[in-house]
Amino acid sequence: MRQPTITVAITGASGAVYGLRLLEQLIVAKQTVYLLISAPAQLVIQMETDLKLPSHPSAIQALLTEHYQAAPGQLQVLGRQQWLAPIASGSAVSQAMVICPCTSATLAAIANGLSRSLIERAADVILKEQRQLILVHRETPLSVIHLENMLRLAKLGVVILPANPGFYHRPHHISELVDFIVARILDHLGIEHTLIPPWGKELAPYQF
């Protein structure tokens, strides 16, 4: 039986740390991951984090495998035009795909069935095979075009999960805000974690 996989795509919206933290937690949870990184995302990662990713997918895979201490074969980084990759076909579709963060351009392409890159094609395959697709949009404010694209995808069962962290867990560090969003993604994927306590556990002493 083929090992279930989760596809993670990081696009060029600000908030690359969300995608990287998600990747780390999936590795910790012993999930097999296909990783896609757009060209703008590589620039954003360099701007917003201390990671300096090489240009070739195999070199990125080696770096991230060591960085996150992934098991051999647990992480596979795919090229943006690698059309023979398993995720380009419904016969080898992942069990789920998360685009984190997701640009408005990527969201629009998916909503309109465009497949100009492997990221968009993989999302299209997920949709047609009726698997789970989660889009972590990180842009504000939203135009009518953005909202209409979101509605179109939501009607197809896509989870629109904006990077809007809550504050009821009283975060003291940026990492806690990142973990809030990553925890919600993992919840939707059905993957156990210890990032954020479930609602109510830490609120029990409070009287409303």
C-alpha positions as CSV (number, residue, x, y, z in Angstrom):
1,M,0.0,0.0,0.0
2,R,1.3,3.4,-0.9
3,Q,2.3,5.7,2.0
4,P,-0.2,8.6,2.5
5,T,1.3,11.9,1.9
6,I,0.6,15.6,2.5
7,T,1.5,18.2,0.0
8,V,2.7,21.6,1.4
9,A,3.1,24.5,-0.9
10,I,4.7,27.8,0.2
11,T,3.9,30.8,-2.1
12,G,5.2,34.3,-2.1
13,A,2.9,36.0,0.5
14,S,4.4,37.4,3.6
15,G,4.3,34.9,6.4
16,A,6.7,32.2,5.2
17,V,7.3,31.2,8.8
18,Y,3.7,29.7,8.9
19,G,4.6,27.3,6.1
20,L,8.0,26.4,7.6
21,R,6.6,25.8,11.1
22,L,3.9,23.6,9.5
23,L,6.5,21.6,7.7
24,E,8.4,21.2,10.9
25,Q,5.4,19.9,12.8
26,L,4.4,17.5,10.0
27,I,8.0,16.1,10.2
28,V,7.7,15.8,13.9
29,A,4.3,14.0,13.4
30,K,6.1,11.5,11.1
31,Q,4.1,12.5,8.1
32,T,5.4,12.0,4.6
33,V,5.6,15.4,2.9
34,Y,5.8,16.7,-0.7
35,L,7.1,20.3,-0.5
36,L,6.7,22.9,-3.2
37,I,8.2,26.4,-2.9
38,S,7.5,29.1,-5.5
39,A,10.2,31.4,-6.7
40,P,8.7,34.5,-4.9
41,A,8.4,32.3,-1.8
42,Q,12.2,31.6,-1.8
43,L,12.8,35.4,-1.8
44,V,10.3,35.9,1.0
45,I,11.9,33.1,3.1
46,Q,15.3,34.8,2.6
47,M,13.8,38.2,3.7
48,E,11.7,37.0,6.7
49,T,13.8,34.1,8.1
50,D,17.4,33.1,8.7
51,L,17.1,30.2,6.1
52,K,19.1,30.7,2.9
53,L,17.7,28.2,0.5
54,P,19.7,27.0,-2.5
55,S,18.1,27.1,-6.0
56,H,17.8,23.4,-6.9
57,P,15.0,21.3,-5.3
58,S,17.4,18.4,-4.4
59,A,19.7,20.9,-2.6
60,I,16.7,22.4,-0.8
61,Q,15.6,18.9,0.2
62,A,19.0,18.0,1.6
63,L,19.1,21.3,3.6
64,L,15.6,21.0,5.0
65,T,15.9,17.3,5.7
66,E,18.9,18.0,7.9
67,H,17.5,21.2,9.4
68,Y,14.3,19.5,10.5
69,Q,15.9,16.1,11.2
70,A,13.5,14.4,8.8
71,A,13.8,10.6,8.3
72,P,15.2,9.4,5.0
73,G,12.6,9.8,2.3
74,Q,10.2,11.6,4.6
75,L,10.5,14.9,2.8
76,Q,10.6,15.3,-1.0
77,V,11.0,18.8,-2.5
78,L,9.6,19.1,-6.0
79,G,10.5,21.5,-8.8
80,R,8.0,24.1,-9.9
81,Q,7.7,22.6,-13.4
82,Q,8.2,18.9,-12.4
83,W,5.2,17.7,-14.3
84,L,6.1,14.0,-13.8
85,A,5.8,14.4,-10.0
86,P,3.2,12.1,-8.4
87,I,1.0,15.0,-7.3
88,A,0.5,16.0,-10.9
89,S,-1.8,13.0,-11.4
90,G,-5.0,11.8,-9.7
91,S,-3.6,8.3,-9.7
92,A,-1.0,9.3,-7.0
93,V,-2.9,12.2,-5.3
94,S,-1.9,13.2,-1.8
95,Q,-4.4,12.8,1.0
96,A,-4.4,16.5,1.6
97,M,-2.7,19.7,0.4
98,V,-2.0,22.9,2.3
99,I,-0.9,26.1,0.7
100,C,0.7,28.1,3.4
101,P,0.9,31.0,3.0
102,C,-1.3,31.3,-0.1
103,T,-1.1,34.4,-2.3
104,S,-4.2,36.0,-3.8
105,A,-2.8,35.1,-7.3
106,T,-2.5,31.4,-6.4
107,L,-6.0,31.5,-4.9
108,A,-7.4,33.0,-8.1
109,A,-5.6,30.5,-10.3
110,I,-7.0,27.6,-8.4
111,A,-10.5,29.1,-8.3
112,N,-10.4,29.4,-12.1
113,G,-8.8,26.0,-12.9
114,L,-5.5,27.3,-14.1
115,S,-2.5,25.0,-13.9
116,R,0.5,27.1,-14.9
117,S,2.8,25.6,-12.2
118,L,3.0,22.4,-10.3
119,I,1.5,24.1,-7.2
120,E,-1.6,25.1,-9.2
121,R,-1.8,21.7,-10.9
122,A,-1.5,19.8,-7.6
123,A,-4.3,21.9,-6.1
124,D,-6.4,21.2,-9.2
125,V,-5.8,17.5,-8.8
126,I,-6.8,17.6,-5.2
127,L,-10.0,19.3,-6.1
128,K,-11.0,16.9,-8.9
129,E,-10.2,13.9,-6.7
130,Q,-12.2,15.5,-3.9
131,R,-9.4,15.4,-1.3
132,Q,-8.7,18.0,1.4
133,L,-7.4,21.4,0.3
134,I,-6.5,24.1,2.9
135,L,-5.6,27.6,1.7
136,V,-3.9,29.8,4.4
137,H,-4.5,33.2,2.8
138,R,-2.4,36.1,4.2
139,E,-3.3,39.4,2.7
140,T,-5.5,42.3,3.8
141,P,-7.7,44.1,3.1
142,L,-9.7,41.8,0.7
143,S,-11.2,43.0,-2.6
144,V,-14.5,41.7,-4.0
145,I,-12.4,39.6,-6.4
146,H,-10.6,37.9,-3.5
147,L,-13.9,37.3,-1.7
148,E,-15.6,35.9,-4.7
149,N,-12.7,33.5,-5.4
150,M,-12.8,32.3,-1.8
151,L,-16.5,31.8,-2.0
152,R,-16.2,29.8,-5.2
153,L,-13.6,27.5,-3.6
154,A,-15.5,27.2,-0.3
155,K,-18.5,26.0,-2.1
156,L,-16.3,23.1,-3.4
157,G,-15.3,22.2,0.1
158,V,-11.9,24.0,0.2
159,V,-11.0,25.2,3.7
160,I,-10.2,28.9,3.6
161,L,-8.1,29.4,6.7
162,P,-6.7,33.0,6.8
163,A,-3.6,33.7,8.9
164,N,-5.6,35.5,11.6
165,P,-4.3,34.3,15.0
166,G,-6.3,34.6,18.1
167,F,-5.2,36.1,21.4
168,Y,-7.1,34.3,24.1
169,H,-4.1,32.1,24.8
170,R,-2.3,35.4,25.8
171,P,0.7,35.1,23.5
172,H,4.0,36.7,24.5
173,H,6.1,35.9,21.4
174,I,5.5,35.9,17.7
175,S,6.1,32.2,17.6
176,E,3.0,31.7,19.7
177,L,0.9,33.6,17.1
178,V,2.4,31.4,14.4
179,D,1.7,28.3,16.4
180,F,-2.0,29.3,16.7
181,I,-2.5,29.1,13.0
182,V,-0.4,26.0,12.5
183,A,-2.4,24.3,15.2
184,R,-5.6,25.1,13.4
185,I,-4.2,23.6,10.2
186,L,-3.1,20.4,12.0
187,D,-6.6,20.2,13.6
188,H,-8.2,20.2,10.1
189,L,-5.7,17.6,9.0
190,G,-6.5,15.4,12.0
191,I,-3.0,15.4,13.2
192,E,-2.3,15.5,17.0
193,H,-0.2,18.3,18.4
194,T,0.7,20.1,21.6
195,L,1.1,23.7,20.1
196,I,-2.1,25.3,21.5
197,P,-4.5,23.8,24.2
198,P,-8.0,23.2,22.9
199,W,-10.6,25.9,23.7
200,G,-11.8,25.7,27.3
201,K,-8.8,23.9,28.9
202,E,-7.0,27.1,30.0
203,L,-10.2,29.2,30.2
204,A,-11.8,27.0,32.9
205,P,-10.9,29.3,35.8
206,Y,-12.5,32.3,34.1
207,Q,-16.1,33.3,34.9
208,F,-18.1,34.9,32.2
